[in-house]
Amino acid sequence: MNLSSTTERTVSPTLRAASVRVNRQISAAPQRIFDAWLNADEVRTFLFAGRIGDAITSEIDARVGGRFRIVRDGDGEDVEYSGNYLEIDRPRRLVFSLFVEKYAQRDDRVIVEFAPVEGQSLIVLTHEFSLRDPAERSRIQCGWTRALDVLVALCNGALGSRLSDQVSAFRLTPARIGRSERSVEARRCETLYWMPANQARS
């Protein structure tokens, strides 16, 4: 399978409305981090993880034009995240569309870029979206902050090696991820992000 592929880059005008950017340095090679994004077992551990519960389903067709689908249990209601891979350039750049009906995200694009930096790897994630509500922007920012902190723990071995067992047994709470793996942004987000959904909306 050739992962160094791309499609013609087209950007919907709605994607210019807003964006968030999150970055993190990880003590792992870019190839290791890149591959985690296309591994169904690892993806269900960190991608869209947080206040939403355990992954019920994770499906990945790791090719340009291929589709991904992750379903998480959100307080008894299934929340589905899906999209298509628009660009796969291992280990430098990954671009995918994102559709989340529950949050009215229907025309989003996520760009993940990787680069080696002084024996570590820098990951820069940009999420372009059409939602204009500042509260929704904060939710998206906190969500990606949390996901990257879990990815750091995963790549550093803090989550252990038996991921299939941990998907059902490992609860991604602040106590489970050490302070060293949690970014400053994550600690700022915890009041909002770990609040029950009904309280967060009030």
C-alpha positions in Angstrom: 0.0 0.0 0.0 1.4 3.4 -1.0 0.7 5.9 1.7 2.6 8.7 0.0 -0.4 9.9 -2.0 -2.5 12.9 -2.3 -5.7 14.2 -3.9 -6.2 17.6 -5.4 -6.5 20.1 -2.6 -9.9 21.8 -2.7 -11.2 23.9 0.2 -14.9 24.7 0.8 -15.5 28.4 1.4 -17.2 27.6 4.7 -13.9 26.2 6.0 -12.5 29.8 6.0 -14.9 30.7 8.8 -12.7 29.6 11.7 -9.9 27.3 12.7 -8.1 26.1 15.8 -4.5 25.0 16.0 -2.9 22.7 18.6 0.7 21.5 18.7 2.7 19.1 20.8 6.2 17.7 20.9 6.5 13.9 21.4 9.4 11.7 22.2 8.9 9.4 19.3 9.8 9.3 15.6 7.4 11.0 13.1 6.8 7.6 11.5 5.6 6.1 14.8 3.2 9.0 15.5 2.0 9.2 11.9 1.2 5.5 11.8 -0.9 5.7 15.0 -3.4 7.9 13.2 -4.0 5.1 10.6 -4.0 2.2 13.1 -7.6 1.3 14.0 -6.7 -0.1 17.4 -4.6 2.9 18.4 -6.9 5.4 16.9 -9.8 4.3 19.1 -7.6 5.0 22.2 -6.9 8.7 21.5 -8.9 10.1 18.6 -12.0 12.0 19.7 -11.3 10.7 23.2 -12.3 12.6 26.3 -15.7 13.2 28.0 -17.2 11.0 25.3 -17.0 7.4 26.4 -15.3 4.3 25.0 -15.1 3.6 21.3 -17.7 1.1 20.2 -16.5 1.0 16.6 -13.4 2.1 14.8 -13.0 1.5 11.0 -10.2 2.8 8.9 -9.6 2.5 5.1 -6.1 4.0 5.1 -5.8 5.3 1.5 -6.5 8.5 -0.2 -10.3 8.6 -0.7 -10.7 5.9 2.0 -13.2 6.4 4.8 -12.8 6.3 8.5 -15.6 5.9 11.1 -15.4 6.0 14.9 -18.4 5.6 17.1 -18.2 6.5 20.8 -20.7 5.9 23.6 -21.7 9.4 24.8 -23.8 9.1 27.9 -25.9 6.4 26.4 -26.1 8.1 23.0 -23.8 7.0 20.1 -21.7 9.8 18.7 -20.3 9.1 15.2 -17.2 10.7 13.8 -16.5 10.0 10.1 -14.7 11.4 7.1 -12.4 10.7 4.2 -8.7 10.8 3.8 -7.8 13.7 1.4 -4.0 13.5 1.7 -1.6 10.9 3.1 2.1 11.8 2.9 3.9 9.5 5.4 5.4 10.7 7.7 4.9 14.4 7.0 1.3 15.3 6.5 -2.2 13.8 6.9 -5.4 15.6 5.8 -9.0 14.4 6.3 -12.5 15.6 6.2 -14.6 15.4 9.3 -18.3 14.9 9.8 -20.0 15.0 13.2 -23.8 15.2 12.9 -24.3 15.5 16.7 -22.3 18.8 16.8 -23.5 20.0 13.3 -20.0 19.7 11.9 -20.6 18.8 8.3 -17.8 20.5 6.3 -14.7 20.4 8.4 -11.1 19.6 7.4 -8.3 18.5 9.7 -4.6 18.9 8.8 -2.0 17.1 10.8 1.7 17.8 10.1 4.7 16.1 11.5 8.4 17.1 11.7 11.5 15.9 13.5 12.8 18.4 16.1 15.9 17.8 18.2 15.4 14.1 18.6 11.7 14.5 19.1 8.8 15.1 16.8 6.6 18.2 16.5 3.0 17.6 15.6 0.9 20.5 14.5 -2.9 20.0 14.1 -5.1 22.5 12.3 -8.9 22.0 12.4 -10.8 24.2 9.9 -14.6 24.4 10.5 -17.7 26.4 9.7 -19.0 26.8 13.3 -18.9 30.4 14.5 -20.1 30.0 18.1 -17.1 30.8 20.4 -18.3 28.0 22.8 -18.1 25.5 19.9 -14.6 26.7 19.1 -13.5 26.2 22.7 -15.0 22.7 22.7 -13.1 21.7 19.5 -9.8 23.2 20.9 -10.2 21.3 24.2 -11.1 18.1 22.3 -7.9 18.2 20.2 -5.8 19.2 23.2 -7.0 16.2 25.1 -6.6 13.9 22.1 -2.9 14.9 21.6 -2.2 14.5 25.3 -3.5 10.9 25.1 -1.4 10.4 21.9 1.7 11.6 23.8 1.0 9.0 26.6 0.4 6.3 24.0 3.6 7.0 22.0 5.6 7.2 25.3 4.3 3.9 26.4 2.3 5.3 29.4 -0.8 3.4 28.3 0.9 0.1 28.1 0.9 -2.4 25.2 -2.4 -4.3 25.5 -4.5 -1.6 23.8 -7.3 -4.0 22.9 -7.9 -4.7 26.6 -7.5 -1.1 27.6 -10.2 0.1 25.2 -12.9 -1.2 27.5 -11.0 -1.1 30.8 -9.0 2.2 30.6 -11.0 5.3 31.4 -9.3 8.4 30.0 -9.6 10.7 33.0 -7.1 13.3 34.3 -6.0 10.9 37.0 -5.0 8.3 34.4 -2.7 10.6 32.6 0.2 11.9 34.6 0.9 15.6 34.9 4.0 15.3 32.7 1.8 14.0 29.8 -0.9 16.7 30.3 -0.3 20.0 28.6 -1.0 23.4 30.2 -3.9 23.7 27.8 -5.4 20.4 28.9 -5.3 21.4 32.6 -7.1 24.6 31.6 -9.7 22.7 29.7 -10.4 20.0 32.3 -13.1 22.1 34.1 -15.1 22.3 30.9 -14.1 19.1 29.2 -14.6 16.7 32.1 -17.9 18.3 33.1 -21.0 16.2 32.4 -22.5 17.2 29.1 -25.7 18.6 30.5 -23.7 20.9 32.9 -21.3 22.0 30.2 -24.3 23.3 28.2 -25.8 25.2 31.1 
